[in-house]
Amino acid sequence: MKLSGSYKLNVKKKIVWQALNDPNILKQCIPGCESFEKKGNTIFKVTATNQIGPMNATFSGTVTLSNIQENQSYTIEGEGQSSVGFANGSADVKLIEENGLTTLKYEVNANIGGKIAQLGSRLIDGVAKKMSDYFFGRFADITAPIKKVMDTREIVGEKRVKEVKSNFLSKYIYSAIFVLVLLIVVIIYFVSR
């Protein structure tokens, strides 16, 4: 599947480039990232856990930076294995600076296989889009936070993305408990008559 997008950042291209190459910033941008260890100048070992539909998957794999054109563009590639399948993909990232603003453009290609691929392409496409938007939105929030002046003249940060959390299980568990309690009440009512 292919996804694309862009963010306008109110900082110079050089600052964005440095952030794109900072392992600590990249770790904060990967949804569910538990570890992000540098193995070489452009290779990182990564572990991340995410909920994909009803499945909780912990992926272990690598992230590699390639096609590097300093202060212009690069490709970030990732591949991971899990007990429920595999995921791999790449994102071509380009930086364009105009009038002190940097536009970060990205094009993502993602492939998924194994049990998680059986969940259906619409669900997988939705999760991939959400994770892609989270990664680049979180990157934009860290690199060039949006500041908003409130009526009280207080300056507060405004986030482009919210933390990726799936409430699938909690939503359905609470619904199931509610139905079970309701069923028990009905059974007690009819037995006691």
N, C-alpha and C positions, 0 to 999 in steps of 0.2 A: 504494500500500500504506500501511497505517496501523500505527504502532507507538506504544507509550506506556510510561511508567515513572516512577519517582520515586526520590529520594535524600534521606535525612535527614542534615542537616549540622549539626554542633555549633558553629554560629556564628550571630550575629544576621543578620536579613534584610537590613539595610543593607549589611553586608559582602558578602553574596552578590550583591546588586544591583550594587554597585560592580564586582565581579569579572565579572559578566555583561556589563558595558559596557567592560571593559578589553581593547583590541585585542591586547595581548601575551598575555593569558590565553586569549582565544579562539583565537589562532594555535596555541598549544600543545595545544588540545583537538581541532583538526581533524586527522583522520588523514592523514598524508602531506603536510601543509601545507609548501610551500616558500616562499611569500611571502604576506603579508597587509598590504596597504597601505590606509591610510585615505584615502578620496576625498571624504568629507563627514562630517557629524556622525553619520550612521547608515548610510553606504554604504562598503563595503570591496571592494577588488579582490583576488581570491584565486587562487592556483595551487596545486594539490595533485595528487600522483601516488599512485595506489593500484592494487593488483592485484585484479582482479575475475575470478575463475576463472583461465583461462589467459592473460587479457589484462592488460597493463600499460597503464593509461590516465592521461594527464596532463590534468586538467581546468583550464580557465581560465574565470573567471567573477566573479560578484559575490555578496556577502553583504549583505543589507539588514535593518536592525532597524526594525520598524513596530509599530503598535498599542501604543505605549509608555504604560504606566501606572506611573509612577515608584514603585519599591520594591514593586510588586505583580506585574506581568506584562509580557510583550512577545512579539512574534512575530519569530523569526529566519528569514529566507528566503534560500535560496541557489539559484543556477543556474549551470551550467557546461557548456562545450562541450569535446569531445575528438575526436580522429580516429576513435574507435570509437563515438561516440554522444554523447548528452546526458544530463544529470541535473539535476533541479530538485526542490525540496522546501521545506517549511517546518516549523517546530517552534513550537508555542504553549507558552511557558514561564510557569509560575505559581509564586509564592513564598507559603508560608503559615508564619507563625511561631507557635510554641506553647512556652511555658516555656523560652525561650532557644534552642530548636532550630528550624531552618528546614527545611521540607520543600520541595524543588524538584520540581515535577511537570511532565512534558512529554508532549506528543502530537505525533507526527511524521507528516507526509504526504510521500511520496516518489514521483517519477515518473522512469522511465528509458526511453530510446529509442535506436534505432540498432542497431549490431552487438551491443552489450553486452546489449540486451534479448533477443537471440536465444539467449542462454546458458540461458534457462529461468527461470521465475518462482521456483522453489524456491531456486536458487543466488542469484539476485538478492535475494530476500527475506532469505536468510541473511546476505549481505554487508551489506545495508541495516541489519539488526538489529545486527550486529556493530559497524558504524560508529557507529550511534546510541548504543549502549551505551558505546562507547569515548569518544565526545564528552562525554556527560554524566558518565560515570564518571571520566574524566580531569579534568573540571571540578571534580567533588567532591573528588578527590585533591589538587588544587592549592588549592582554597578552604578545605577543612576536612579535612586529612589525618588518617587514623586512626592513633593512637599505641597501641602494644601494649607492655606491660611484660613482659620476658622473666624467666625464673627467676633470672638473674644480676642482676636489677634494672635492666637496661639497657633504655632506651626506644628502640624502633625503629618506623619508619613502615611501615604495611601498605597496600598498594595495592588499590584496588577493581577496577582493570582492568589488564591487561597490554598492552604495546605491540602494536599491530596489525601483524602481519607474516604474510605468506602464504608458506608453504613449499611451495606447489604445484609450482613449477618445480624446486626443488632436490630434492624428494622423488622426482619422476618422472625427472629427469635421472639421479640416482644409481641408480634402479631400472633405467633403460634401459642405463646403462653396465655394471651388474652382469650383465644379461641378455646384452649384447653380448660381454663377456669370457667368460661361460660358453659362449656359442655358438662363439666362436673356439677355446676349449679343446676342445670336442666335435669341431669340424671338424679341428683338428690331430690329435686322437686317431685319428679314422677315416682320415685321409689317411696317417698314418705307419704304419698296419698293413699 
